[in-house]
Each structure stands twice: as C-alpha cells, then as structure tokens.
C-alpha cells in the first residue's frame, strides 16, 4: 500500500561479513510482503471499496510504479553483531528493539542456533539427529516457521528461547528478559540430547491431553498454548523438582522414571480438567480459568512476576501442595509474561 501511494518505505539493512556473505538484518518482512503481493498471494485495499485488489489486476501505470519503486539499501561491512544491533536501533528511528529482535540479531550464538534448530525448523517430524521438534510441536503450539505468517517483532523466537533456555539452565532461565550471559554459553551435544528428552516429555503431555479432550477454544494459531506462561513454564519446573528440592545442581533430563509417570498423569489430568471447564462454559477465557487454578494473583497485571517462585507455586497448586502466596507487588529481575498471547 505504501509503495503504491508513493509513501516512504524504511530502508533495507544488509551486512557483509569477511567472506563476502550477505545477510538481511532488517527489512526481510517488507521484501517478503512485496514478493507475495506480486505473486497474487493476497490483495490490498486501494480505497475504492475493493479490499482484495491483486497485483495482476492493477493498471499498467500502477504496476510500473510498483515495479520501479526505489527502496534505500544500506550495507554494512565487517560489523560485529553488537555493532549491528546498535545500527539497527538507530535505523528504527528511536524505536528500541524487542528482546526477540535482539535474539534474532544474535542468531549465530549457541543458544539461539539451538532454539531455531529444535523448535523453529520445519521438516522435523521424525526428530532425526540434528533435527528439531517443530513439526511435532506444531500439532499443539502451531507452525512457527511459516513465512506467510510473519513472526511479528520475533515474539515466537522469544518464547521458544524462554522454553529452551529454561530446559538448559533451570527455572530461573525461563525468562523473556534478554540474557547475553546465556546466549553465548557453549552447549555440548550431550546436553542438547538431554534437552530433547525433556522437550519430548512436555509434548507427550500435550499429546495425551489432546487425545483425551480437545478444546473447543483451541485457537488456530495455538498462541495460548505456545506461550511459556500458560502451561509449559510450570511443567518445566515439575521436571526438575527432584533435584530442586534435594539441593542438587540443575541438569536437564534429571527426572526419574517413577516421578515422570506421576508427573505426566498429574499434568494430563489438569489440562483435561481445564479444557472440560472451558468446553462446558463457552464464554470463559483460558486466562480466567488459569487465574483461578494455577497463576499467582499478580500474574497478568503490569509488572507480573516471572521468577522461579511463579513456576514453583503453579507446580504446587497442580500437585496439591500448600503455597505461600507472594506479595502482590513483588517484582522479578527475569522479566514478565503479561498474557499478551492469551487473547
């Protein structure tokens, strides 16, 4: 629309490394949208009462104006990732990068590379060595790598990183706060395999709950279930509760088989209960149900806590353990989950 009206379009930022490899650092979504429009994958409203004008139906003049529109391309050579982030910040005209965008700018780091491999790479249904869980997870969390459904401000990447960092480093790392100390830490293949085991357990819970009781409120984008603050953060805590309460150092894939059997049943029963409650009350929202059953009182408000005590308290509620309620104004150093994906 902006191009057809002759309005300014933000520039494209390209980086060139020492080997001459070019990467689009900013503007990929604008280029993808333009390509999809020229392929007649969607129409636009030209203000003439037609909300689905396709590229092929444009007048010759409008096609010419679209095809010859000039977009500024800025090229940066041999810049470090830190430099690119600063440049990106300036190009955004004062609009700060989201945490997800900062993570995407650091996608060559061990953590972000692993996150993209294991949760955001398609064709991974068989979970072969070196391949992730995207296709299996998509059954419950939605497709997270579809170029036709843009990851606005990299929120999908942010949430996926919160899941994987929590499985790697424990409950305090289940966060949507930018943690440069975590993203650069080396990850061994043995550790990756352990994380895959825990991730498989989490998906087993979703699969079993889905088999027993499908939810009529199951949004097509699966945003509610993909958000780590809905169920997954609490499930992740329960997978490490044995080492947590014994005082042992955190390590992924540490749950005993006996405890896993009990844990899986508890979570399946809980999720089925929530779904049956919502299916019996069509107007009820998931956020409202979880506020009564699992969340701390301040979750969902501005400044909601997102620290280890939140995950522990939710775990205790599901497992019938007494909870010491936190102070309502207690803040977290680890960022917050405000339920933005819940509506």
C-alpha positions in Angstrom: 0.0 0.0 0.0 2.7 2.5 0.9 4.6 1.7 -2.3 1.6 2.2 -4.5 0.8 5.5 -2.8 4.4 6.6 -3.2 4.9 6.9 0.6 8.4 6.4 2.1 9.4 2.9 3.0 12.0 2.2 5.6 15.4 1.2 4.2 16.8 -2.4 4.0 19.9 -3.2 6.1 22.3 -5.7 4.7 25.5 -6.9 6.4 28.5 -8.3 4.6 31.0 -10.5 6.5 34.7 -11.1 5.9 33.9 -13.9 3.4 31.6 -11.6 1.4 28.4 -13.4 2.6 25.4 -11.0 2.6 22.6 -11.2 5.2 19.5 -9.2 5.5 19.5 -7.7 9.1 16.4 -5.6 8.7 13.7 -5.5 6.0 13.1 -9.2 5.3 9.4 -8.9 6.1 8.9 -5.9 3.8 10.7 -7.7 0.9 8.7 -10.9 1.6 5.4 -9.0 1.6 6.2 -7.3 -1.7 7.1 -10.6 -3.3 3.9 -12.3 -2.1 1.8 -9.3 -3.4 3.4 -9.6 -6.9 2.6 -13.4 -6.8 -1.1 -12.6 -6.1 -1.0 -14.3 -2.7 -3.1 -11.5 -1.2 -4.9 -8.3 -2.2 -4.9 -4.8 -0.8 -7.4 -2.1 -0.3 -6.9 0.9 -2.6 -9.6 2.9 -1.1 -12.1 2.1 -3.9 -14.4 -0.2 -2.0 -12.4 -3.3 -3.1 -10.4 -4.8 -0.2 -8.7 -7.5 -2.3 -7.1 -5.8 -5.3 -4.4 -8.2 -6.6 -1.2 -7.2 -8.3 -2.4 -8.8 -11.5 -5.5 -6.5 -11.6 -3.5 -3.3 -11.2 -3.5 -0.8 -14.0 -0.3 -0.7 -16.2 0.7 2.6 -14.6 0.2 1.2 -11.0 2.2 -1.9 -11.9 5.0 0.3 -13.4 5.1 2.5 -10.2 5.2 -0.6 -8.0 7.9 -2.4 -10.0 10.2 0.7 -10.3 9.8 1.9 -6.7 13.2 2.6 -5.2 14.0 1.4 -1.7 17.1 2.5 0.0 19.5 -0.3 0.8 22.2 0.3 3.5 25.1 -2.1 3.5 27.4 -2.6 6.5 30.7 -4.3 6.1 32.6 -6.5 8.7 30.4 -5.3 11.6 30.2 -7.2 14.8 26.8 -8.4 16.0 26.9 -5.8 18.7 27.6 -3.1 16.1 24.7 -4.3 14.0 22.3 -4.1 17.0 23.4 -0.5 17.6 22.9 0.3 13.9 19.5 -1.4 13.9 18.5 0.7 16.9 19.3 3.9 15.1 17.5 2.9 11.9 14.4 2.2 13.8 14.1 6.0 14.5 14.4 5.7 18.2 12.1 2.6 18.4 14.0 0.1 20.6 14.5 -3.5 19.5 12.3 -6.0 21.2 14.1 -8.8 23.1 13.1 -11.2 20.3 14.7 -8.9 17.7 17.8 -8.7 19.7 17.9 -12.5 19.9 17.4 -12.7 16.1 20.3 -10.4 15.6 22.4 -12.9 17.7 21.1 -16.0 15.9 24.7 -17.2 15.4 25.1 -17.7 19.1 24.9 -21.3 20.6 21.6 -20.8 22.4 19.7 -19.1 19.6 21.0 -21.5 17.0 19.8 -24.4 19.1 16.4 -22.8 19.6 15.9 -22.3 15.9 17.1 -25.8 15.1 14.9 -27.6 17.7 11.7 -25.5 17.6 11.6 -23.3 14.5 12.9 -25.5 11.7 10.3 -27.3 9.6 10.6 -30.9 8.3 11.5 -32.2 11.8 8.6 -34.6 12.4 10.9 -37.7 12.6 13.2 -35.9 15.1 16.3 -37.4 13.5 19.8 -36.5 14.9 20.4 -32.8 14.4 16.8 -32.1 13.7 14.3 -30.5 16.0 10.8 -30.9 17.2 9.0 -28.2 15.2 6.6 -30.4 13.3 5.5 -32.4 16.3 5.2 -29.3 18.4 3.1 -27.6 15.7 0.3 -30.0 16.5 -0.2 -28.2 19.8 1.7 -24.9 19.5 1.1 -24.0 15.9 3.5 -23.6 12.9 6.4 -21.3 13.9 8.3 -21.0 10.7 5.7 -20.0 8.0 6.9 -17.0 6.0 3.3 -16.2 5.1 2.5 -15.7 8.8 5.3 -13.3 9.9 6.8 -13.6 13.4 5.9 -10.0 14.4 8.9 -8.5 16.2 10.3 -12.0 16.7 7.9 -12.9 19.5 7.9 -16.6 18.5 11.6 -16.7 18.8 11.5 -15.0 22.2 9.0 -17.6 23.5 10.9 -20.5 22.0 14.1 -19.2 23.6 12.4 -18.9 27.0 11.5 -22.6 26.7 14.8 -23.9 25.6 16.9 -21.7 28.0 14.7 -23.0 30.8 15.3 -26.6 29.9 19.0 -25.9 29.5 19.7 -23.9 32.7 16.8 -24.3 35.0 13.7 -22.4 36.2 15.4 -19.1 36.7 16.2 -19.1 32.9 12.5 -19.4 31.9 12.5 -15.7 31.0 11.6 -13.2 28.3 14.4 -11.0 29.5 17.5 -10.6 27.3 20.2 -12.7 28.9 23.5 -12.2 27.0 25.3 -14.4 29.5 23.1 -17.4 28.5 23.0 -17.0 24.7 26.8 -17.2 24.3 27.4 -20.2 26.6 28.6 -23.3 24.6 26.2 -26.2 24.5 27.5 -29.8 24.2 25.7 -32.3 22.1 25.2 -34.4 25.2 23.4 -31.5 26.8 21.3 -30.9 23.7 20.2 -34.6 23.8 19.1 -34.2 27.4 17.0 -31.1 26.5 15.4 -33.0 23.6 14.4 -35.7 26.1 12.7 -33.2 28.4 11.1 -31.4 25.4 9.7 -34.7 24.2 8.2 -35.3 27.7 6.4 -31.9 27.5 5.0 -32.7 24.1 3.9 -36.1 25.4 1.8 -34.3 28.0 0.1 -32.1 25.4 -0.5 -35.0 23.1 -2.1 -37.2 25.8 -4.3 -34.3 26.9 -5.3 -33.6 23.3 -6.2 -37.3 22.8 -8.5 -37.3 25.8 -10.1 -33.9 25.5 -9.8 -31.5 22.6 -10.6 -27.9 23.4 -13.3 -26.0 21.5 -11.4 -22.8 22.4 -8.3 -24.1 20.7 -7.2 -21.0 18.6 -5.9 -21.8 15.1 -2.6 -20.0 15.9 -2.2 -22.1 19.1 -0.8 -18.9 20.7 -2.3 -19.6 24.1 -0.6 -23.0 24.4 2.7 -21.9 22.8 3.2 -19.2 25.4 5.5 -20.5 28.0 3.5 -18.7 30.7 0.4 -20.7 30.1 1.4 -24.3 31.0 4.9 -25.0 29.8 6.9 -23.0 32.3 5.1 -24.8 35.2 5.6 -28.2 33.5 9.3 -27.4 33.1 9.6 -26.8 36.9 8.0 -30.1 37.7 10.5 -31.9 35.5 13.3 -30.7 37.8 11.6 -30.7 41.2 13.5 -33.7 42.4 16.9 -32.0 42.1 15.4 -28.7 43.1 14.2 -29.9 46.5 17.2 -32.0 47.1 19.5 -29.0 46.6 21.4 -30.7 43.7 22.7 -28.6 40.8 20.3 -28.3 37.9 20.7 -30.6 34.9 18.3 -31.4 32.1 16.7 -34.8 31.9 17.2 -35.5 35.6 13.6 -36.7 36.4 13.4 -40.3 37.5 11.1 -42.6 35.6 8.9 -43.2 38.6 8.4 -39.5 39.2 7.9 -38.9 35.4 4.9 -41.3 35.4 3.3 -39.4 38.2 4.1 -36.0 36.8 2.8 -36.8 33.4 -0.5 -38.1 34.8 -0.9 -35.0 37.0 -0.4 -32.6 34.1 -2.6 -34.5 31.7 -5.4 -34.6 34.3 -5.0 -30.9 35.0 -5.1 -29.9 31.3 -8.1 -32.1 30.6 -9.9 -30.5 33.6 -9.2 -27.0 32.3 -10.4 -28.0 28.8 -13.6 -29.6 30.1 -14.3 -26.5 32.2 -13.9 -24.3 29.1 -15.9 -26.6 26.9 -18.8 -26.5 29.4 -18.6 -22.7 29.6 -18.2 -21.4 26.0 -17.8 -17.8 27.1 -15.0 -18.5 29.6 -11.5 -17.4 28.6 -8.4 -19.6 29.2 -6.7 -16.7 31.1 -9.6 -16.6 33.6 -9.5 -20.3 34.2 -5.8 -20.4 34.8 -6.1 -17.3 37.1 -8.2 -19.5 39.4 -6.3 -22.7 39.1 -2.6 -22.1 38.6 -1.3 -18.5 38.3 -0.2 -16.3 41.2 -2.6 -13.5 42.0 -0.4 -10.9 40.3 0.2 -12.8 37.0 -1.5 -10.9 34.2 -1.1 -7.5 35.6 1.5 -5.0 34.6 4.8 -6.0 36.1 3.6 -9.5 36.7 6.3 -11.7 38.3 8.1 -14.2 36.1 10.6 -15.6 38.5 11.2 -19.1 39.9 8.6 -18.7 42.6 5.9 -18.3 40.0 6.7 -21.7 38.4 7.1 -23.3 41.8 3.8 -22.0 43.1 1.9 -23.1 40.0 3.5 -26.6 40.2 2.4 -26.8 43.9 -1.2 -25.9 43.0 -1.4 -28.5 40.4 0.1 -31.2 42.7 -1.9 -30.2 45.7 0.9 -28.8 47.8 0.4 -25.8 50.1 1.5 -22.5 48.5 2.9 -19.5 50.4 1.3 -16.6 48.4 3.8 -14.0 47.2 3.4 -10.3 47.9 1.3 -8.7 45.2 3.9 -6.0 44.3 6.9 -8.3 44.2 8.9 -7.7 41.0 11.1 -10.1 39.1 14.5 -9.5 37.7 13.7 -12.0 35.0 11.1 -10.1 33.0 7.4 -10.7 32.8 4.7 -12.7 30.9 1.7 -10.4 30.7 -0.6 -12.9 28.9 -0.3 -11.0 25.6 -0.6 -14.2 23.7 -3.6 -15.3 25.7 -6.2 -13.3 23.8 
